[in-house]
Amino acid sequence: MAQVTTSQQVNEQIMTAQSAYEASRQISPRQRAEWLNAIAKGLGQHADELIELARKETHLDVARLQGEMKRTIFQLQLFAKEIQYGPHFEATIDHADPNWGMGARPDIRRMNVALGVVGVFGASNFPFAFSVIGGDSASALAAGCTVLHKIHDAHLTLGLRTGEIVVEALKNAGAPEGVFSVIHGREAAEALVDHPLTQAIGFTGSLAGGRALFDRASQRAKPIPFFGELGSINPVFVTEKAWKVRQNDIVSGYANAATMGMGQFCTKPGLLFVPSFNKDEIIPVLIKEFSSKKFAPLLSANLRKGYEAALAKVSSLTDVEVLVKGNEENIPSPTILMTTVEAIKAEPEILELEMFGPASIMVQYEREDELTEVIALLEGQLTCTLQAEADENLANFIDAVHEKCGRVLWNGWPTGVTVSYAQHHGGPYPSTTSSARTSVGTGAIGRFMRAVAYQTFPDAMLPPALQENNPWKIIRRIDGRWLEAE
Amino acid sequence: MAQVTTSQQVNEQIMTAQSAYEASRQISPRQRAEWLNAIAKGLGQHADELIELARKETHLDVARLQGEMKRTIFQLQLFAKEIQYGPHFEATIDHADPNWGMGARPDIRRMNVALGVVGVFGASNFPFAFSVIGGDSASALAAGCTVLHKIHDAHLTLGLRTGEIVVEALKNAGAPEGVFSVIHGREAAEALVDHPLTQAIGFTGSLAGGRALFDRASQRAKPIPFFGELGSINPVFVTEKAWKVRQNDIVSGYANAATMGMGQFCTKPGLLFVPSFNKDEIIPVLIKEFSSKKFAPLLSANLRKGYEAALAKVSSLTDVEVLVKGNEENIPSPTILMTTVEAIKAEPEILELEMFGPASIMVQYEREDELTEVIALLEGQLTCTLQAEADENLANFIDAVHEKCGRVLWNGWPTGVTVSYAQHHGGPYPSTTSSARTSVGTGAIGRFMRAVAYQTFPDAMLPPALQENNPWKIIRRIDGRWLEAE
């Protein structure tokens, strides 16, 4: 196994990353886009090699890993386009106005600039899309930051090799040394969060680990933002009407979503609320669904231990029954538990216990209006899902649900999270540490920027994004109106 | 003196504010704008009464208070217009796309929504613009939040009366009870930061007080964002050439900016870096400047004590000399100190000591390139200012300065902070606790919002901001392009 990175090495890498940031902060979006596209190309050229490494370390199947690689490459390319369109700059120009309502206004122009050196912690469950050069690293680089990535122990060999490929691609594209580098080991991780030149952290992982690092980042002499995605239970609410119309479809979709990637998704539906059911009818449907699926070992021994412990804890709660029991072999099969809204109201802890793996709970309700009480008890979630019919009046219900999460789905399943302009992968605490921000989609870039305003500057001394003739041809807000470049 | 608000009362007010938030979260921007305009109108109707109360409690002169009232009214009206244009929603629509680069994309639509109940702490130095219904309250209300405002002890009578006027105006405009209320006292302040339903804090005040509340907000079981503006030294850098060309104008502008509002501005220039000078030439210019100005007691006895202590501490540092000594009477006159870049390099602490009141330091440098070393030693600032000539090449210098602050001024003075679209009143820690955000200008609204995405929703069940026919006529991003309503 590769040696861990020492604090001393982390310090040296951060100093190099700071120099690289300073050397590159003035480059055009077009040039930065070339870097992102060069990384995408490098990944494409080494895709087979990386997928094979990932398969060995994560037990995820090749088709899934190929899809994830495609997503990771696409994400870099989309961000490359996005920064040339330029909304992340939020470039805003207020020309001098002697008649401004509160008194004469000077010429003032604002834009977002990169924060500097950023630390990124990779997740174990998406070895490409949320790891070394996944969403956090890609958005930090797109913002103009330089990145130290802390490799997840569960795919260290893959992480190191991915890091080499990214560094090589950046070098060939002419980027200064230090724009991107990897570290590994716990001591290195802490040194990264503590370093005075580290300006922000992107993190995807567990609530316990994420909260500890959030506290560490917040308690620094100079606190830094910590963008942590810490997981979610992702309740799905099925109305009486929908259950009546398409019960089997719903159970089938649920069984699929709850076990996709062996349930190792932060958007796995962990709770399915349905009208009281006859379990003898449901069990065969679930078993039939599972019989057609291929299972695999969990991502790591550590994760397996955590899954077993969480499953044991939830199973031991009052009024929780096993509907379908998974085996406990090297390759675990799915477990579906069963409880009631009444039991949850008596013991709301069940709403906070994420079982990261192929387990989920079906929750029976007597009356649909009980669901409003459950929603009030919910912690912050990445997603909430409604399975309902279009002619139902659910306005109040949707209103209540939107308070608790960052994404609401209608008659879908929350597991897939597309990378696009409107995507929001975030939510109130504890699903994330920053409910205003997303870690998926083009909106993720803004996390790693801050604003600077320039007052009464000569045009030639302004950054290109704010010069009158708009040399970068980015979208800007001028005297109050957003305008695309001509 | 009015009785302090008890924790019990804070709890009741927050519950009412939560109900008001829930009752009003679906109203249109037009209706919300009417509320803001009603408050503006209420202030206008009671302007003379409020200005007289402010004059008595703050010692600020009437002309200044009239200007501040005008600004405060304008700010509410500008935010009322802004929310109808709608950029704060960041409404983004991605239509379903079977050919999306990473695989078929579902219809997904995102918007920003209000956080809920927000706590605001008023500053003592702007009894209107940064107090009860100043920038933080106005932007939180514009975002759709409901507000509890903690009145600053230094103008309690004014704060209570302003609160009554705001509550009355909202009531007459048809807003539910609890959209806005005031509290006062330290116990109430802590109860506000700790309450589970409080979703964010806006704060303007001291580093010590602000950091303590930031820590409190971050250490909650459910941490909440704390937007604190904690002060700044606001260095001004004068090039050799500018000093040669217009030394007297610069000294005059500096004397004016450093003593405006008795130096009680978070944007007061606390350090003026100039080439070595003959003090016998400067002193008469400064004294002449001060002789034409009217002085007044500081805002409060407490603030005066802090000012004297800070002034004594800075004066006691090695190689700090008094250039112009202020008196120590009830109405203090300005003090201008003098030191050198060399002394600062030996004792950088001077760069961190804000003297909140009519004192500032002139710093002599031998060579212009020494300034780069000083900039590297600077803490985060709200502003940095350059006094320079247009034909000088200062690209690297501007580059270095922009790392340290949120607003850079060219041949101006940082004291005035206009309310506009491009304004940024923020900066790296310790000037604020959130360098990405501003507390002045329309950008301030976004602090009190978070994002929610809706996936594959029937159009009629979407919030109006995201419905296909854009009933609110707001600006939106559609399939990647920002488009104004037709």
Chai-1 contact restraints between the chains, C-beta under 6 A:
chainA,res_idxA,chainB,res_idxB,connection_type,confidence,min_distance_angstrom,max_distance_angstrom,comment,restraint_id
A,K70,B,M102,contact,1.0,0.0,6.0,A-B,restraint_1
A,R71,B,M102,contact,1.0,0.0,6.0,A-B,restraint_2
A,F74,B,G101,contact,1.0,0.0,6.0,A-B,restraint_3
A,F74,B,M102,contact,1.0,0.0,6.0,A-B,restraint_4
A,T92,B,Y421,contact,1.0,0.0,6.0,A-B,restraint_5
A,T92,B,A422,contact,1.0,0.0,6.0,A-B,restraint_6
A,D94,B,S420,contact,1.0,0.0,6.0,A-B,restraint_7
A,D94,B,Y421,contact,1.0,0.0,6.0,A-B,restraint_8
A,D94,B,A422,contact,1.0,0.0,6.0,A-B,restraint_9
A,G101,B,F74,contact,1.0,0.0,6.0,A-B,restraint_10
A,M102,B,K70,contact,1.0,0.0,6.0,A-B,restraint_11
A,M102,B,R71,contact,1.0,0.0,6.0,A-B,restraint_12
A,M102,B,F74,contact,1.0,0.0,6.0,A-B,restraint_13
A,M102,B,V419,contact,1.0,0.0,6.0,A-B,restraint_14
A,R105,B,T418,contact,1.0,0.0,6.0,A-B,restraint_15
A,R105,B,S420,contact,1.0,0.0,6.0,A-B,restraint_16
A,I108,B,A422,contact,1.0,0.0,6.0,A-B,restraint_17
A,R109,B,A422,contact,1.0,0.0,6.0,A-B,restraint_18
A,R110,B,A422,contact,1.0,0.0,6.0,A-B,restraint_19
A,R110,B,H424,contact,1.0,0.0,6.0,A-B,restraint_20
A,S218,B,S218,contact,1.0,0.0,6.0,A-B,restraint_21
A,K222,B,Y429,contact,1.0,0.0,6.0,A-B,restraint_22
A,A390,B,P458,contact,1.0,0.0,6.0,A-B,restraint_23
A,H402,B,V452,contact,1.0,0.0,6.0,A-B,restraint_24
A,G406,B,V452,contact,1.0,0.0,6.0,A-B,restraint_25
A,R407,B,A453,contact,1.0,0.0,6.0,A-B,restraint_26
A,V408,B,Y454,contact,1.0,0.0,6.0,A-B,restraint_27
A,L409,B,Q455,contact,1.0,0.0,6.0,A-B,restraint_28
A,W410,B,T456,contact,1.0,0.0,6.0,A-B,restraint_29
A,W410,B,F457,contact,1.0,0.0,6.0,A-B,restraint_30
A,G412,B,Q455,contact,1.0,0.0,6.0,A-B,restraint_31
A,G412,B,T456,contact,1.0,0.0,6.0,A-B,restraint_32
A,T418,B,R105,contact,1.0,0.0,6.0,A-B,restraint_33
A,V419,B,M102,contact,1.0,0.0,6.0,A-B,restraint_34
A,S420,B,D94,contact,1.0,0.0,6.0,A-B,restraint_35
A,S420,B,R105,contact,1.0,0.0,6.0,A-B,restraint_36
A,Y421,B,T92,contact,1.0,0.0,6.0,A-B,restraint_37
A,Y421,B,D94,contact,1.0,0.0,6.0,A-B,restraint_38
A,Y421,B,R477,contact,1.0,0.0,6.0,A-B,restraint_39
A,Y421,B,G480,contact,1.0,0.0,6.0,A-B,restraint_40
A,A422,B,T92,contact,1.0,0.0,6.0,A-B,restraint_41
A,A422,B,D94,contact,1.0,0.0,6.0,A-B,restraint_42
A,A422,B,I108,contact,1.0,0.0,6.0,A-B,restraint_43
A,A422,B,R109,contact,1.0,0.0,6.0,A-B,restraint_44
A,A422,B,R110,contact,1.0,0.0,6.0,A-B,restraint_45
A,H424,B,R110,contact,1.0,0.0,6.0,A-B,restraint_46
A,H424,B,A451,contact,1.0,0.0,6.0,A-B,restraint_47
A,H424,B,A453,contact,1.0,0.0,6.0,A-B,restraint_48
A,Y429,B,K222,contact,1.0,0.0,6.0,A-B,restraint_49
A,S435,B,R450,contact,1.0,0.0,6.0,A-B,restraint_50
A,A436,B,R450,contact,1.0,0.0,6.0,A-B,restraint_51
A,R450,B,S435,contact,1.0,0.0,6.0,A-B,restraint_52
A,R450,B,A436,contact,1.0,0.0,6.0,A-B,restraint_53
A,A451,B,H424,contact,1.0,0.0,6.0,A-B,restraint_54
A,V452,B,H402,contact,1.0,0.0,6.0,A-B,restraint_55
A,V452,B,G406,contact,1.0,0.0,6.0,A-B,restraint_56
A,A453,B,R407,contact,1.0,0.0,6.0,A-B,restraint_57
A,A453,B,H424,contact,1.0,0.0,6.0,A-B,restraint_58
A,Y454,B,V408,contact,1.0,0.0,6.0,A-B,restraint_59
A,Q455,B,L409,contact,1.0,0.0,6.0,A-B,restraint_60
A,Q455,B,G412,contact,1.0,0.0,6.0,A-B,restraint_61
A,T456,B,W410,contact,1.0,0.0,6.0,A-B,restraint_62
A,T456,B,G412,contact,1.0,0.0,6.0,A-B,restraint_63
A,F457,B,W410,contact,1.0,0.0,6.0,A-B,restraint_64
A,P458,B,A390,contact,1.0,0.0,6.0,A-B,restraint_65
A,I475,B,W482,contact,1.0,0.0,6.0,A-B,restraint_66
A,R477,B,Y421,contact,1.0,0.0,6.0,A-B,restraint_67
A,G480,B,Y421,contact,1.0,0.0,6.0,A-B,restraint_68
A,W482,B,I475,contact,1.0,0.0,6.0,A-B,restraint_69
A,W482,B,W482,contact,1.0,0.0,6.0,A-B,restraint_70
